[in-house]
Amino acid sequence: MEEKAQLMVGPDDKISLTEATLLGLQHVLAMDVYVPPIILAGMLAMGAADSTGLLQATFLAAGIGTILQTGIFMKMPVSQGPSFVPLSAAAGVVLASGGLKGSGMATLLGSLVVGALLLIILGLSGVFQKIINYLVPAVVGGTIITCVGLSLIPSALNDNIFEAQGNVYQNMELATVTAVTLLICVGISIRFPRVQKLFKAGSIVIALLVGTAMSASMGRFNWHSVAVSPWFSLPQRTMLHWGIHFNMTAIFTFIIIYAILTTETTGTWFAMGAVTNHKITKRQWNHGIVGEGLSCLIAAFSGTTPVTGYSTNAGIISITGVASKRAFISAGCWFIVLGFFTKLSAFLAAIPAPVIGGVFAIITVTIMLNGLNVIRNLQTGESDIYVIGLPIILTIALVLLPKHVLNASPQMLQYLLGSPIAIAAITAIILNILMPRRQHL
């Protein structure tokens, strides 16, 4: 009953095929899924064919992973997408193993396969749920959700607006117009309940369309990249092209990376549970990690980096009020289409970063507030102040950490410091175990 009060459409509610198709596209538009593969392609100095292949593989893996998690394993509205965490490690493994012309990609894919198989084994053994139950009570879960949203805010503002390509003043204008459009849509849906479904559920798509139209009027939309792209093409850079090679150093590196990714994904699941008012069952935890492993395994076979649970979708649900699993399965189908429909993929990739940033900034805040709402409803003790507070401080500290300090750290430490969510989660877990239990405040 509580779910219905907050959501227009619950996870198991039926919606029409047309609604599912449009709402699924909205999730795809609001996710910056194309950004990590583009960054990795730049780090490896990939040519056009390799870059396109990496982008196609990422869309394909994200789509299949989303359908598997939402429909079969996690059975929650969960969308998979490429994480930023493994990028530096992936580039390091490829370059250290001979680059693109040597066995670099084959070594990377081999280490990704081993890590994915370990995740599947962890879920099948039933151990994962027991670990979560012991290490992540509600106060830790709420803290992790808060830190997930908090850690994404600088990315939304800096990477997508202030430091994005183009004139910074134009970037701010585009982001502001997009964000204001989103707020107007939400305001109309609250003020006029009769049009709530249109303006609340479609608020993100409307905002992105307005922002894109404005960017086109400024000459900021890259029509050429869309025009020169072929209409359809098959993924050309799968494991069949690169091959597979196993290297113990690379495998150990990515076992650590997968541990960090699993911590982040756990935060995403908590966030999704919070916005849908759903308590994740023991069975879901274990099935979810199996689905996570399979998603990453498919990504490796496709020729790309791991795809994991995307936290932005929890914020999208908070804004639109639509948590339908059918919409998420539709999003998965859209990703698969993008893996083959190259021109549409090029169109989405051409949407200027500030337009995405205007929506992304609001989404990140809603995720953070959902975490704070979880904490607010708990009876907290004196020690909980530190369990909650210190991870938040560390999240801000790592987001603001100067790059030269990060680059001067040992490589393995860089991977960890590059994930504020993982550091926050580990800190909250350790403090919750070590701090003495005191009376409630």
N, C-alpha and C positions, 0 to 999 in steps of 0.2 A: 504493500500500500504506500509505503514511504517513497518507493522508487517512482510510482506513478505521479506523485506530487511534484517531483523534481524533473522528471523526464517526460517529454511528449510521447516518445516511442521507446519502450524498454527493449532489452537485448533479444527477447524471444517474441516480441510483437511482430505480426506480419505486416509488411508494406508491399505495395505494388511493384512490379518489375521496373516500371518507369521511375518511380521514386527511388528504388534501390540503385538504379543505374546512375541517376543524377547525384544522389547523396554519396555514392561510392566515388564518383569523380571529384566531388568536393574534398574528400579525404586525400585523394591523390594530389590535388592542386595545392593543398595546404602543407604537404610534406615536401621537404627539400631532398628527396631521394636521389636526385641526379647530382647533388653537390659532391658527396664523398667520392664517387668514381671519377668525376672531373678533376678533383684535387689529386687523387692518386695518379691519374693519367699524366698530369702536369709534373708530379714528383719523379715519374719514371720516363719523362720526355717521350711519351707515346705518340705515334703518328695518328692520322685521322682514322685509319682502319682499326687499329688497336683500341683507340679511345671509344669509337662507336661500339666495338665488340664488348668492351667492359661495361658501357652504359646499358646495352641490351641485356647482358647477362645479369646485371643488378636488378633491372626491372623484372626480368623473368623469375629470378629467385625470390624477390620480394612478393610477387604475385602468388607463386605456388606456396610459399611459406605462410602468407596471410590466410589463404584458403585452408591450409592444413591446420593451423592453430585455431582459427575461428570455428571451423566446421567439424573438426575431428578430435583434436588433442585438448587444447585449453578450453574450448567451447565457451569462450568469452569474446567480446568484440575486440580483437587484437590485430594490429597491423604490423607486419615485419618490414624492416628497412635497413639499409647499410649504416653501420655505426662509424663515427669519426675516430673512435679509440684505436682500431688496429692499423690506421693508415701509415703512420711513421714506421711501425714494426714491419708492415707488409713491404713498404718501399725498401727498408733496410735489408730484409731477407732477399728480395729480388736482386738488389744491387750487389750484395755480398756473394751471390751465387752466379755471377756472370751476366746479370742484367737480362734484358729481353732477348738478346741474341744468344745467350747461354742457357743455363738450366734454371734461371732465376724464377720465372713464373711456375715452372714445374715443381721447384722446391717449396715455393709458397703454397701451392695447392696441396701438396703432400702433407704439409704441417696442418693445414686447415682441415683436411679429411680426418686426421688422427684426433684432433681436438673435438671435432663434431661427434665422432664415434664415442669419445669419452663422455660427452654430455648425454648421449642416448643411453649409455650403460648406467649412468648416474640416475636417470629417471626410471629406467626399468627395474633397478635394484630396490626402489622405494626409499632410498636413503635421503633424497633431496628434501622431501616433505618433513622428515624428522629434523633435519638441520634447520629448516625455516622455522618450524614450531618452537624450537629451543632458542634460536638466536635472534628471531625477529618478532617480538611481541608488538602490540599495537603502537606503543610509544615510539619504538624504533621504526616501524613501518611508516607512521605519520611523518617522522623526521626525514626519512629517505624521500618520500613524496615531495616534501617541502624543498629539499635540496635539489631534487630533479628539476623542478620549475625554476628555482633560483639560479642554478648553473646554466640554464638555457637563455636567460635574459640577456647577458652580455653578447652571446652569439647573435641573437635576434637584432640587437642594436648596433653592435660594432661590425660584425661580419656582413650583415645584410643592409646596413644603412650608412653608418658613419665612415667605415673603411671599405665599402663596396666600390666597384668600378664606377666611374662617372663623377659628375659634379656633386659635391656633398650637399649643396643647397637644394639641388633638384632631387637628390635622394631623399632628403628630409621632407620635401613637398609630396613626393610620391607616397612615402610611408604614411605621412599624416592623412592624406586624402583617403588612402586605403583603409586605415584604422578608423577614421571618422565615419566612413561609409558603413563599416562593420557595426559601429556603435549605433548609428542611425537605424540600421536594420533591426538590431536587437531592441532598440527603443520603440520602434513602430510595432514590433511583435508584442511588447508588453502593454503598450497603450491601446492597441486595437486587436483584441484577441481573435477576431474573425480572420485576420490575415496572418496569424501567428505562424502557421505551418509554413507559409511561403517565406516570410521574412526572417524567422528564427532559424528554420532548418536550412534555408539557402543563403544565409547571411554571408558566409565565407566566400562562396562562389560569386555572389553579387559584388562583394568588396574587391575580389581579385579581378573581376571583369572591368570594374570602374578604374582600378589602378592600372591595368594593362592598357585600357583605352587612352588614359591620360599619358602613359609612357610612350605610346605610339604617336600621340600628337606632339610630343617633345622630340620625336626622332630617336627614342631610347629603345624601341623594340627592334630586334635584329631580324628583319624579314628575310634577309639574304640567306641566313643559316637555315631557315625553313624552306626557302625556294630550292636550294641546291641539294637538300636531303632527298633520297629516294623514298617512294611511297612505302614500299615493303622490302624487308630483307631478313634473312635467317641469321641468327647469332653465329658469328664466324670464329669467335675466340674462346671456345669452350676447352675443357680438359683434353678433348681429342686433338685440338690444335697445339696446346702447350705441352702436353704430356704430364707425367707425375714423377716426382723424385722425393725420397725421404732423407732428411738430414736431422740428426738428433738435436743439434743446437737450435735449429728453426722450430722443431717440434716442441722443445721445452719452452721456447719463447712464446709460442702460441697457446700452450697450456695455461701459462700465466695470463695471457690476453683473454682467453675464454673464461677464466675465473673472474676477471674484471667485468667482462661483458655479461656474465650470469648475474653478478651483483646489480648491474644497471637494469637488466631485464626484470629482476625481482622488484625493483623500484617502480618500473613501468606497470607491472601487474598490480601492485598495491594501488597505484594511482588510478588504474582502470576500475579496480574493485571499489575504490572510494567514490568515484563519480557515478557508478551504476548501483551503489548501495548493495554490493554483492560480496559476501564473505567467501573467499576462495577455499575450496575443500581440499582435503589431503590428496584425494585422487587427482584433482586439477593441477596441484603443484607438480606431482610426478609426471603426469601426462604432458604438462606444459613444457617441462625441460626436455622431454623426448621430442616434442614438436620443435623446440628451439634447436636441438641437435640436428634433426632432419632438415630444417630450414637452412642451417649452416652447411650441411652436407650437400644439399642441392646447389647452394651458392658456389661451393668449391668445384663441383662437377660442371657448373655453368661457366666457371672461369672468373669468379669475382670474390670479394671479401665477405665475411660473415654478415648475414641479415638477422637482426634481432628485433625484439619488441620495441616499437616506436612510442615514446612518451607523449609526443605532440597530439596524438589522437584522443587522449583523455581530455585535453583542453578543448579540442574540437567538440567533443560530446557535451562538455559543460556549456559551451556557447550555443550550440544548435539544439540541445535537448533531445537529440536522436542517437540512441545507442544500439540500433538494430544490427544484429549479426548479419542480416541479409545485405545491409549497406557495406559492411566490411568485406564480405565475400565478393560483392560487386567491385569493391576497390581492388581486391586481388585479381579479378578478371581484367580490370583496366590495366593493371601493371603488366599482365601477360600480353595484352594487346599491344602495349607500348614496347614490349620486347621485340615485336615483329613490325609494328606500324611506325616506321622510322620517322616519317614526317610529323606525325602527332607528337612523338617524343621530342623532336626538335622544337616544335612550337612551345611545349611546356618548359623546355630548358631555356627558351628565349625570354620567358617572363623575367623582367629585371628583378634583381635581388631586393631592392627597396620595397617593391610591391609585396613580395613574400614577407619581408621583414615587418611591414605594417600589421599584417595578420598574426605573424609568428610571435610578436612581442606581447600581444593580448593573450594568446594561447598559453604562453609560458607563465604569465601571472595567474591565470585560472588554475593551472596545475599546482603552483605554489600554494594558493589559497585553499585548494582541496586538501593538501597535506596539513595545513594549519587547522582546518576544520576537524580533521581526524583527531589531532592533538587536543583541540578545544573540548571535545566531548569526553575526554578521559579525566579520571581523578589522578592528578600528577603529584608526586612527592618532591621533596627537596632535591634529591639526587637527579630527578628527571629534568630539572632545569639545565643541568650540565650535559645530560644525554641528548637533549634537544639543542642546546645553545652552541656547544663546541663544534658539532658537525656543520652548523650553519656558518660559523666563523671560518672554518677550514674551507668550506665551499667558496666563500667570497675571496679568501686568501689565495686559493689556487687559480681562481678565475683571473685575479689581478697579478698573479706571479709573473715577473718580467721574463720574457722569452730567453734572454741570455742566461738567466739562472737555471731555467729548465734545461736548456741545451748543454749546460756544464755538468749536469747530473749524470750518473751512470745510466747506461741505456735502459736497463731493466727498471730503474727507478723512474725514468722518463715516462714509461708506459703507464705507470701507476699514477704519477703526478698529473698526467694528461687527462685523467678521468676524475674530476672533482666528486662525481656521484659515488664512485667506488671508495674513495678516501672517506667521504662522509658516512657511507654505510658501514664501513669497517670500524670507524671511530665510534659510531653510535652503538654498534653491537658490543664492542669491547667495554665501553663505559657502562652499558646496561648490565653487563656481567659483573664488572669489578666494583661498581659503586654500591655502597650499602643501602639496603631498603629503609626508607624513613616514612614517617607519617605523612599522609596526604596534606597538601597545602589547602 
